Structures are given as structure tokens and as C-alpha cells.
Amino acid sequence: MKNIAWCTPFSAASSISEFSHSLIESHHGDPALSAHAQIDVLINENGRRYRSSSKCLGIREILRSPDSVALFTEHYDHVFYNLGNNKENHQEIFELSRVVPGVAILHDYVYQHYLAGRIFSDNNAPNIYAYLMGRHYGAVGLSSVYASQILRARDSRIGLWDTDLTSKFPMIEAIVANPMHKGLVVHSEMGRRAVEAVYDGPILQLRLPGDEKESPTPETCARWRDDTARRRRVTIGLIGHVQRGKQIHRLIEAIFAAPQIADVIQSVIIAGKPSDSDYVEHLRRMVAEHPLGSLIRLEFNVSHERLQEIKDASDFFVNMRYPNTEGGSGSLIEQMACNKPVIVLDSGIFAEVDRGVIKISDIDDQAALQRAIYDLASSQALRIKLGDEARAYAQSYMSRDYIKDIIAFSESIKTKARSVSQFDVHEILLYDAETRGPEPLFSWPSDALAEFAKILFQHHFESELIDYLVKEAQQNPFSAYKRYSFARTLLAFFDHAAKGEDCKYWLLPTDLSFEDCYVLACLKEKHYQTLAAIFAKADIPRIKQWTTAVQRFSTQNNVDRFALLMSIWSDVGRDIPDGEAAKFHNVVTKAVPMKFADVVRLVGTLAEQDFIQLLLGEWRQFFDSKQYQQSYADLHVRTQADHETLVKHYEMHGRQEGRLVRASSQRLISMMKSS
């Protein structure tokens, strides 16, 4: 007998629980199936468990011990992971799937909500979210992230997972990258298309079984045919979670806008669990404020018995979910199993059903929805015909078939090492977020790289840095990645300071390269000054000299900052090739003049009292004087007199001013280049 581990949520908090419960009980109720395989239920705890004839174990207990994981792996012949888009119902299943090979059953098409919970709530790593969007959807995905301001404070963040863009950027690609998935099961052609381009293992496409939910008996269906054949006014049902994605308001608006439809409607029953309180209140106001509002009945949190009554009383259902986020629609199969037609949108998984439904091609086409409602409401024969087709479709594939197919699929998979070209999201979250990205980004198209850099660096750096990284990536990817990593390192210092943590000064090189000086100079002025204040605590001579110079020389743009950095931190004595200097687009065309470098380095070493005396004169007066020119020559010959000589001349030329003047590096640059 085979031992099977069925990993699933198993409470009323998840509709996937009902799916699993139905399959497992069907298996145990079939002697031919249960004689060959024993199914244990491995539960992601979230609420009161369903009762089951199978052995039930908590996944949390297994994950606590490496020994338990090893025993689990040895005991079970087949492991199935039911993966959905809800973190509370599935996180433990995801975590177990990272350490034990198995078959992943993808219940959803969109996994944005799960990833948002893991990335933002659990790890506070929004850059990882941007990275995943760039890896899978390029510049288009990243431009949407940028527009959403995903890196802003939590209370002002707009998540793509709460917009209609979810179906455009489902993030299912990030889920299937797990190398422990030895096979995938999907419930629609849409799901298959989404994963087959990024997954190189076996894929099985199944259909959700028609007996997952309780359905009417044949006798009940026969009674409905007789009743609806005589009925001149119909009851429309809409069941399931009451949320904006069900487009309930569009159904109400369509009915209110067409009085001729209202004449053939007995009632519209909207029943289910209210998932969005604001949306529920909006529906209440719509109904209360319209003369035809008496046609609409809102019933929330109904009992199982009442739900069955509503399903029996309905002549047809409306199920216009948009955007389509599910991998397969359990609610559609449930409604079709009731022997009733269903009005659906001709998109996503609903477009794949070719019997028992009327399809609306455009969510905004109110007239098409009105025609579909009127056609069904006014034609008893059409309701009966489509209803019979719907039930036949639902019952053509049942839980027993599903269990047989999925076990056969797992047995057919030969264990082999999959080629994994990309990390899965859980591995990415383990990476060092301070100094590098989760994998080299420079194989991306330049437009995607530009969008990602814009998201990552927009708040701290000038736009020139992004332009430089993109062009450098095209010519020298290794150099570009080093510059990208250095910029990430600088951002890490801001994070450390904000959290009150010690800065890792050892990440800084002793001498910055020409390129790194430019990266640091591209910091926006306020962040440049902040970083200098942070670095002032470092007990490293070169850093201290630079931070002192930052305080003493004003800088208005990245040209000023670049020149100052070159004079202090870089090896200014070396020749810079023309090609290397040309990268910076006229930021600098040659090495900073040695005269400027000497003066800045000297000022950076002066004691505070000497520096105050030095600033008593105007820089331009001093540099224009013949006396300075002679003094500069003396500085090269009599190095021991550097401080004394410079202070002496500043005292002489500053007595008439009687005020402090902050030196401008821009003025220094222009004077040094013209001297």
C-alpha cells in the first residue's frame, strides 16, 4: 500500500479545504482506491479543523525538527502540496515544499497576495518585490511598481495585488521556481500556459471535480425543470464571497438601468460571506436608494441549509469574476452542478467552459449583460437546455477521477534533478539585501534595468546614476554590477543609521575608484550630507578627512561632489584614460587639478580653530593674489609649513572681512582649472 501525504488547509477559512475534504472522503469511501493507498492529511492550521476519516497531522510540528522532516520524507511515497494565494492558509505548506520533494497543485493563477505577505509583512523587503516584477515582467512590470510607489511608507503604499493589474502580473512564475516541485498540477489551460514557459518539469492539467460541493438530487433537478417551465418571473442567484472582484455592483446597475428586465425578475439573491465591508456598504446603499431596490436581497453568512435553499430556488446564476485570479473556479463548477445555467465573463478560466454558460465578452458592456439576463429570464427552454448541459459538464469529472489521475501522475514522474535557472522567492529572501541583488541583473534588457534602478535608487540618488548604470551595463556588465553593489552598500548605511545599528564601515574600500567616486557624488545633496554625518563616527583617517571636507565645502551638484571626492578619497595622481572619463558625460573631462587636490586635502586636516581663521578671507581674493601664488610654491617645497603658511595668509586677507565664509568647491574648481 502506498502512503500519501496530502498537504492542505483544512478549515472553513479556505475553500481549498472543502476541495481536499471532498477528495479524501471520496477516496476512503471507495474500496478499490483505499485498498491501494492510504492518505494522511498534513494540515496548515488556521481555524477549526474539518472532521476526517484520515489521520491528520500538523505541518508546524514537522517543520520544528530536521529529524521530523527526514522521517516524513522516508515514510511517504507521494507528497502533494495544495498551494493557494493566502499566506495564513498556505505558508507552512510552502515552507515544507522547500525541503521535501512533491507535486504542487496550483489552485490559483495569481499569487500576488501570498508574496506580498511574505515580502512586505514578514520580511519588509520591498526591493525583492520590485526585483521579482522585473525578472518576470521586465520594464512593463517595473513601471507599474514605480507608479504604485511601492517603496513608500506602509500607510501610503498602493499594492498591485489590490488592483486590476493582478491578472496581468500574476507572479505564479515566482512560485513554480521551487526546485523541489517534481511536478505541477493546474486546473485550466490558462494556468498551464502561465507555467510551462518557466517550468521544465512535468505538468498535468486536471479539472476541478463536480462533487466538491453538495448538489441537488436528480429528483430536485426534475422538479426544477417542471417549475421553471411554468415560471414567468425568475430568481437570479449570486453566491460566494461578497467582494469587489465578483462585480456584483455591475449586475445591480444593469438591472436598475433596464426596467423591461425588472419585469421578468422575481428576485436577485446575493448570498455569501462579506469579505469587504466597504464594498458591502456600497451595495447596501445602491439597493436602498433605488426604486427597484426591493428586487435585490442581500443575505450574508447564511447557514448551509439556507444556501442549499437558495441554490435550489435560483433559475440561473451570475458569476462575473474580474480580474480572474483563480487557477480553476470551484464556484462555477458548484453552480453548474445545480443544473442551472451561469452567466460568465469570456475571459480567464471561464472562457474555457463551452457548455452550460452564456459568456459576456467585455466587463464594461452593460448592454450585453442585460441581453444575457433577458434571454435567460424570458426563455424557459433556454434555461432548461443550458442547465442540463451545465450539470452534465460538472458531473463528467468527479473526485474519484481526480484522485486516480493525480496519483498516477506522481507515480509516472521519474526522480531527476531539475535545471533551475532562477531562485525561488524563499531563497531570494535569504540573500544579503545590503550589498547585492539576489542574482546578476545585467542580463536584463536595458529598459527593465533602468526601471529597476529607478525604483531602487529614486529617493537617494540623482537620475544621472541610473543613466550611467544602464549604459555601463551595455558595455561592461561586470563593472556595472560593481557600481550597483556599491550603491546598495551606501543605502545599507542609511538603513543601519535609521535603525540605530552600528554601520559596517569595513564594506567601504580604502580608496574609492574613479567610478565609485561618481556613484557617491550622485547622492542627492541632503543624503550626501547625511552620509557624511554618519561616516563622521568612523575611526578611519581617509573617511574622517572626507567628512570634514564635506562640512567645510559647499556642493551644489554632483560635479562639485565628484571633484571633492576625487581630491580626498581617490588616487588623483593616476592618469585617467579618456574613454573612462567620457562615461560621465562632461561631469569631468580630466583628473581634478593637483592644486585643488592639495588645497582640499590640506583644509581637511586643519584643526577647527585654524580652519575658522582660514575662512576669515574671501577665497577669490586670496587665489587672485600674487602672494598666494608664491605661497602655493612654498607649500610644495616646505611641507612642514603647510598649516602655518596658509593660516598666515588667510589672517592677512581676512581681517577686513570680519566674518566666516563657507568655501565653494565650484569656485575652487573653476579657479584651479583656469590657473
N, C-alpha and C positions, 0 to 999 in steps of 0.2 A: 504493500500500500504506500502511495506517495504522501508525503507530508507537505502541506501547502500553508504558507504564511500569507494572510490577506490583510495588508496594512491599510487602515481606513479610519476616518472619523466614524463615530458610532453613537451619535446622539441626535436629538431633534434640531440641534443647531445647524445641521448641514443636510442638504438634500442628497448628497453623495452617500450619507449614512443609510438612507432609505434604499438606494440602489444596492449597496452592499448587503443590507439585511435581507432584501428580496432574493438576491443571488444565493446567499449562504443557506437560507431556509429552503430554497428550491433544491439545492444540492443535497441537503440532508433528507429531504422528502422523496428523493429518487434513489431507490435501492441500487440501481445499475451504476449510478455515478458515485454514491457514497461508498460502495464496495471497493472502489479503486483508489480513492483519495480522501484524506482527512484534512479539513480546512480549519485552521486556528485563526482567530480574529486578533490582530495586533492593532491596538486602539490608540489613536491620538486623542487623549482625554480632553473634552471640552463640553461639560454638561453631563446630565444623567444618561447612562448607557441604555441602549436597547437590550431587551432580553434576547438571548440566542441559545440555540441548541449546540453551538460550537464552544470550544474552550476560548475564553477571552483573556488577553494579557495586555498590560500597559506598555507602550513603547518606551515611555520615560524610564521605567525600571531597567530595561535592556541597555539603554544608552549610558547609564551611570557607570557601567563597568566594562572594560575591554574584554574580560573573561566572558561576560554575558553575551557580548556581540559575537565572540568566537563560537560559543556553544550554539547560539542562534543560527549562525552560518552553517555549522555542521549538521544541525538537526533537520533543516528544511530542504526539500528537493526543489521547490519552486517558491519564489517570493514575488508578490505583486504589490506595487505601490500605487494607491489611488491618490493622484495629485490634483489639487484644486487651487483656486486663486485666493484662498482665505488663509492668512497666517495662523490664526488661532486654531483652525481645524486641521492644519496640514504641516505645521513647522516640524514637529517631531518625525513625521513621515519623511519629509525632505532630508532631515539630518540622518536618519537611518539609511536612506537610499544612497548616501555618500560613502558609507563604509561596507555595505553588503550588496552584492550584485543582485539585480532583479529586473522584472519587467515593469515599466512605468505606464500607468493608464492615465492618459491626459484628458481630464474631464472638462477643461476649459481651453478656450482659444487664446484668451487674454490673461496674462499673469502679472499685469502691472501692479495690482493691489498687493499681491504677495511680496513682490520685490520692493515696493515702497515701504512696507512694514519692516522688512529685513534691513534695507539700506538706510532708511531715514530714522525710523523709530528705534531699532536695535543698535545700529552702528553709527548713526549720524555721519554718514559718508556720502553726501550728495554728489561729489565728484565721480563716484563709482557709477551712479545712475546716469550721469552725462556720458561717461565712458561707454557704458553698455548701449546707450542710444546711438552713439557714434559708430560703434563697432558693427551694429546690426542694420542701421538705417542711414548711415552716412550724414551728409550735410543737411538733408531734409529733416531727419530726426533731431539733429542738434540745434537747428534753427528753431524748432518748436520748443526745445528745452530752454533755449535762450529767451524766447518770447515769454515763457512761463515764469522767468526769474526764479528758477528752482533753487538757486543758492542764496536767496534772500532769507530773512528771519522766518521762523516757523509760522508765526501768526499771519504772515502776509504771503506765504507760498501758495502758488496755484499748481496743483498736481495734474499732470496729463491724464492720470488714471481717473480723474473726476470729470473728464471732458469727452466729447465725441471722438477724439483722436485715439482712443484706446484701441479700436479695431484696426486703425492704420498702423499703430506701433504696438503689437500685442505682447512683445517680449517673450514669446514662447521659445524663441531661439536660445535665450539665456538659460532656460530650464533644461532643454534637451542636451546641453553640452556636458552634462554629468557623465563621466566615463564609466560609471557603474551601471548605467542603463544598458542592459544587454539586448533590450528590445523595447519598442514603443507600441502602445495600443491607442488608436484615435477613433473618434466616433463620427467623423464626417470627412468628406473629400477636402473641405476647406482646411481641416486640421492636418490632413496628410500633406497637402501642398505646402503648408507652413513649415513642416519639419523635415521633409525629405531633402530639401536643399542644404540643410546644415547638419543632418544626422546620417551617418554612414552605416548604421546597423539595420536590422530587420524591422519592418513596420507592418502592423496588422490593423486594418480598418474594419471595425465592427459597427453594429447599430445598437442603440440602447434598447433593451428588451421591453416588450409591450405589457408585461405583467409586473412591472416595478411598483405600480400603484394599484389600489383596488379599483376594479372596473365593473360596470353593470353586468348582470347576468344576461344570457340570451333572452330570457323572458322579459326582463326590463327593457331591453332594446326593442323587442317586438311591440311592447306596449307603447313605446315612444313613437314608433313608426305609425301606429294607428292614431295616436293623439295628434302628432304633428301634421298628419294628412288632413285632419279636420280643422286645424288651428289657422285662424286668420291674423292673429297678432302673436308675435314671437317673444321669447325670452332669450336675451343675449348674455352669455357668461364670460367673465374675465377673472381667472383665479391665479393665485400665486403671490409672490412678494409684491407689495404695492410700493413701487418706486418709479422714479422718473424714466428709467430706461424702458419701462413697459409701455410708454407713450399713451397712457390712459387718457390724458387730457385731450389728445388728438381725437380719440373716439368720441368723447363727450362733445367736443366742439363740432365734429362732423354731424352728429345727431341734432344738436341745437340749431345748426345752420340750415337744416333741411326739414321743414315741418311735414313734408309728404312722407318722410321716413318715420317720423314720430307716430304717424297714423297706423303703421303696421307693427309697432313695438309695444309689447305688454310691459316689459321692464328690462333694465340693464343691471345685472347683479355683479358688483365688483367686490370680490371676497378674497381675503388673504391676510398675511402678516404685514403690518405697516413698517416698512424699513426706513422711510424718510419722513420725519414728522412735518417738515416744511412743505413737502410735496402733498402729503395727506391734507394739510390745512388748505392748501391751494385748491385741491379737488373739492373740499367741503364748501368753500366759497363759491366755486363755479356752480355747484349744484344748487346752493341756497339762493343765489342771486338771479337765476334764470327761470322764466315761466314754465319751461319744460323740465325743470329740475326734479319733479315728482317721478319722472320715469327712471331716475338713477337711484339705485340702492347701494350704499356703502356698508359693507359688513366686514369687520376686522376681527382677527383672532377667533375665527369660528371653530366650533368643535368638529371632530372627524365626521360625526353623524350629519351635522348641518352641511358640511362640504359635500358629502355624498348626495344630499337632497338637492343642492344647487346644481351639481353635475347632471343629475337625472332630469331636473326641470329645464335646463338650458336646451334651446333648439340648435344653437351653434355657438362657437367660441371666437373670440378675437385675441390674437397673440402676436402683437407687432413690436417685438423687442428691437430696440435700436439704441446704441450700436450693438452689434452681435458680438458677445464676449464668450459665449459658451462653446465648448467643443462638440456638444450634442445637446439637444433640447429635451430634457425629461418632461417638462410641462407640455410640450407639443405631443409627445407620444401618449401622455396621460389623457389629454383631451381627445385625441383620435381614438383611443381605446374605448371611449364612451359612446362610440357610434355616432359622433357628431362632426360636421364639417368645421373647419377652422380658417379664419381669415388671417393671413400672414404677410409679412414683407418678403418680396422676392430678392432676398439677399442672405449671405452667410449660409448657415446650415439649413435655414428654411427654404432656400432656393433649391435644395437637393431633393426635397419631397415632391413627388409628382402625382400623388393621388390624395383625394380627400380634402384638398385645400383650395382656396381662392387666393391668388397672390396679387399684392399691390406692389407695383414696380418702384414707386417713389414715396418716401415717407411724407413729403410735403404735398402730395397730390390728394387733397381732400375730396375732390370730385370722384376719384377712383375708389376711395374708401366708401363714399356714400353709395356708389353704384353697387359695390360688392354687398353691402348691408341690405340694400333694397332687393337685389336679385335673390338673395337667400331668404329674406323675410317674406317675399311675395310668391315664392315658388316652393310648394310643399314637395314636389317631385325632385327638385334640385337638392333640397336638404336631405332627402332620403337617399338619393343616389350617392352624393358625396359622403354622407355619413357611413354608408355601407363600405365604401372604398376606404375610408379612414380606419375603420375597425379592422378590416382585412389587412391593411398595411401594418397596423400596430401589432396584430397577433401573428404575423408571419414570422416573427423572430422573438423568442421568449428567453427567460433566464436560463433554462436548461441548455438551450443552444449556445448562449453566451459562455457559460462555464465550460462546456465541452470544447469550444473553439479556442478559448484563451489558454486552457491547459495544454491543448495540442500545440499551440503556438510556442509556448515556453519549452515544451519537450523537443520541438524541432530546432531550437536555437543551439548551435554548436558554440561552446565557450571559446572565445578568441579575444585577443587584445584589440580593442578598437583604436583606430588612429584618431587622436584628439588634437585638433589644431588650435583650439581655443579653450581657455579656462572656463569652468562654470562659475556662476555668481558667488557661490560659497567660498571657492578658492580665491577669487578676486578680493573678497572682503578680508582675507588674511594677509594681504600684501601690505608692505610698508607704504603708508599713504603720505609719508613726509617727503621722500626724495625721488620717487619714481612712480610711473604708472604701472598698472598691472601687467602690461606687455607692451612691446615696442609699438608706438602709434604711427610710425612714419612709413608704414606700408599703406596707410590710408590715403585716399585721394586728397589733394591739397585743399579742396573746398571743405571737406569734412574736418581735416586737421585745423583749418582756420576757425571753424565754428567751435570746435572743442577748446582750442586755446582761448578763444574769446570768452567762453563760459568760465573757464578755469581762472583766467587772469584778469578779467574785466575790471574788478574792483580795485586792484592794487597796481596794475601796470598800464602804461600808455599803450595806445594801439600800435605804435611802431614795433613793439616787441613781437606782436602776433604776425605782422607782415614779415619781419625778419625770420621767424621760425619757419613759416611756410616756404619762403624762398630758399632758406638753408636746407630744409628737408628735401627739396628737389635736387639740390646739388651735392650735399654731403649729409646723408641721414644720420650717420654716427655723431657728427658734430652737433647737429640739430638736437638730437636726443640728449646730449650732454648739457646743452644750454637749457632745454626743457627741464631736466632734472635739477639744475642749479636754481631755476626759477621756483620749482616746487620746494626746494630746500629753504629759500627765502620765505615762502609762505608759511612753512613749518615754524619759523621763528615767531611770526605773528601769533600763530596758534598757541605756542608754548607760553608766550607772554600773557595772552588773554586768559589762559587757564592758571596763571601763576606758577608755571612749571619752570624748571631750570632749562636754559637753552643749550642745545648741543653744539657748542662752538667748534668742536672738532670736525664738524661737517664742512667748515669753511677751509678753502685752500690757503696756504701761507701767502702765495702771490696769485692774484687773480689774473687769468688770461685776458687778452685783448677783448675777446668775445664776452667773457663773464663780466668785465667792467661795463660793457654795454648793457647787459641784462640788468645789472644792479642800477645803472643810470636810468633805465626805463621805468623804474618805480615812480609812481606819482609823487609829487613833492611832499605831501603830508605823510605818506607811507615811508618815503626816503628818510625824512626827519625822524619818524617813529623808530625805524630800524636802527638808525644811528644811536638813538637813546637806549635802545635795547642792548646794542653792542657795547655801549659805554661801560657795562658791567664786566666785560670780558677782560681777563688779565693777559692780553696778548698785545705786545707793543705796536704791531702794524695796525691792528684794529683800533687801538686807543688813539693812534695818530690820525687815522681817518675820521673817527668820531669827533675829535677836537676840531679838525678842519671843517667838517660839516657845520658845526656850531658857529664857526668864525667866518665862513664864506657863504654869502647868499647865492642860491642857484635858482634860476627862473625856469629852466627847461632841461631836457635830457642832455643837451650839448654841454651845458655848464656842469652838470653832474658827471658826465662822462670824462671831461677834462680833469676835474678834481680827482676822480678815482684813478685815472691813468697816472697822475702825478704822485699819488700816495701809494697805491696798492699794486700797481703793475710794474713790470720791469721795463721802465721807459727808455732804458738805454739801448734796447734791441731795435733793430730795423724792422719795420712792419711792411710786408710786401704790398704793392699797390693793389693786387687782387683782393687781399684780405681786408684792406681799408675800404675798398669800394663796396663791400657788402652793406655798409652802413649809410649809403645814400647821402653823402655830403655831411653826415654828422661830424666826421673828421676826415681830412684828406692826408694827414701826415701825423707823425708822433707829436705829442704835446711838446712844445719847445722846452729845452732843458732849463732855460732861465725861469720859466713859470714853475717847472717841477721843483727846482731848488728853493724858490721862494715859498711855495706851499708847504713843502716838507719842513722848512725852517719854522714857519709860523705854527705848524702842527706840534712842534716840540717846545715852543716858548712857554714859560710859566705864565700863569694868569696875570700877575702884576705887570710883567714885561709886555704881554700882549695888549693890555689896556693902554700902556704908554705908546706902543707901536701904532695904535689906531687913532691917536690924537691928531694925526695929519691926514689930509686927503691923499688917496692913492695916486691920483693923476698928477698932483703937484710933485709928488716925490719921484714918480717914474719919469716925468718930463725934465727933471733937473740933471744938470751935468754932474752934480755932486753924487747922485745915485749911480750914474754910470761908472764913476770911479769907485764907488763903494762896492758895486757888484763885482768889479775886477778884484777888489781886495778880498771878497768872500772866497774866491777860488784859491787865492794864494795863502791867506791867513785864516784857515778854517777854525782855529781856536777862538777867533774874534767874531764869529758869526753873530751871536746874540748881541754882544756889546755894540758892534758896529751898526747893526740895523736899528736897534733901540735908540742909539745916539742920534741918528739922522731923523728918526720919527719924532723924537722930542724936539728937535730943532725946527722942523717944519710944522709941528702941531701946536706950538704954543699959542699961535694967533687964533686957532680954531676954538679951543676950549671945549670940545665935545667929542663923543665917540662916534665913529663911523664904521658901519659893517662893510667889510670888503666885498666887492662883487667879483666873482670868478669870471663873469662875462667880460668885464672891463679888463681884467688881467689877461684873458685870452687874447683879446684884440690888441692890447699893448705888446704882449710878448711876440705875437706873430708879425707886428709891424716894426719891431726893434731890430 
